[in-house]
Amino acid sequence: MDKNAKFWSRIADKYAAGPVPDENIYQKKLKVTHEYLKPDMKVLEFGCGTGSTALVHAHSVKHILAIDIAERMLEIARQKAKEQGIENVDFKQANMEDLDVEKESIDVIFGLSILHLLKNKDQVISKVYKTLKPGGIFVSSTTCIQDFFKFYKLLEWFGPLGRSLGFLPLVNVFGSKELREAIKAPGFTIEYDWQPKGKGKRQAVFIIARKPEAGD
Ligand SMILES: C[S@@+](CC[C@H](N)C(=O)[O-])C[C@H]1O[C@@H](n2cnc3c(N)ncnc32)[C@H](O)[C@@H]1O
């Protein structure tokens, strides 16, 4: 297992036990996402963690493939699915950066609290775009560290040190302007863009983007 997967597996039980940072914000994101879902849809979630969001939306769609690099996160997710009697979500260990997935095969992709934790967000956003059917939807929620952490440059040398000692995950620093540009770059149109006011710019940027319909 690579160091990053080990980090996330190690903190999985604590992560599962912790409260959602802001329940009202989380509920609003679920509600807005729900409006885009239909019973015949195939969904992919990457960086699913302990599966909470996938399990909430499972009743509204046909199938969800939920992937994560951390086996312990997935064990907890599978246990929750079993307890809730949910059978249309498959939890699979995989890295989004090298997931083998058919082009134009998925209706909706969720990437929640994950784009800032990837080696190369641009490459993954482009993969998300290619994987979505025409008219498909990308739902993301992303912490834009550069917007609120003045000393973000410190992470350039602290980050690799923390990772090699195993107490930090891989973190990619960028701001909300760069995030929006990265999402639009492959051809997405942003349909919904919300950065809750709660703790100012510390709040994750919630974006729903659509791939153009065929022929658009
Ligand atoms: C901050 S947690 C977010 C979990 C969940 N999406 C949520 O909103 O609660 C990030 C998750 O992404 C996973 N992860 C990190 N890099 C990944 C990658 N390249 N591919 C798939 N999962 C990844 C981690 O193991 C972790 O479970």
The ligand as a Gaussian input file, in Angstrom:
#p B3LYP/6-31G(d) Opt

LIG

0 1
 C      -11.073000      13.992000       2.861000
 S      -11.556000      12.350000       2.481000
 C      -13.152000      12.643000       1.732000
 C      -14.062000      11.459000       1.845000
 C      -15.485000      11.699000       1.346000
 N      -15.519000      12.035000      -0.059000
 C      -16.136000      12.782000       2.146000
 O      -16.514000      13.816000       1.563000
 O      -16.281000      12.592000       3.369000
 C      -10.576000      11.977000       1.060000
 C      -10.683000      10.522000       0.628000
 O      -10.084000      10.396000      -0.666000
 C       -9.317000       9.210000      -0.720000
 N       -8.313000       9.399000      -1.783000
 C       -7.190000      10.163000      -1.751000
 N       -6.565000      10.142000      -2.932000
 C       -7.310000       9.339000      -3.744000
 C       -7.185000       8.938000      -5.105000
 N       -6.152000       9.332000      -5.845000
 N       -8.141000       8.112000      -5.638000
 C       -9.171000       7.689000      -4.861000
 N       -9.347000       8.044000      -3.572000
 C       -8.438000       8.859000      -3.018000
 C       -8.787000       9.047000       0.681000
 O       -8.442000       7.714000       0.964000
 C       -9.963000       9.542000       1.520000
 O      -10.833000       8.498000       1.863000

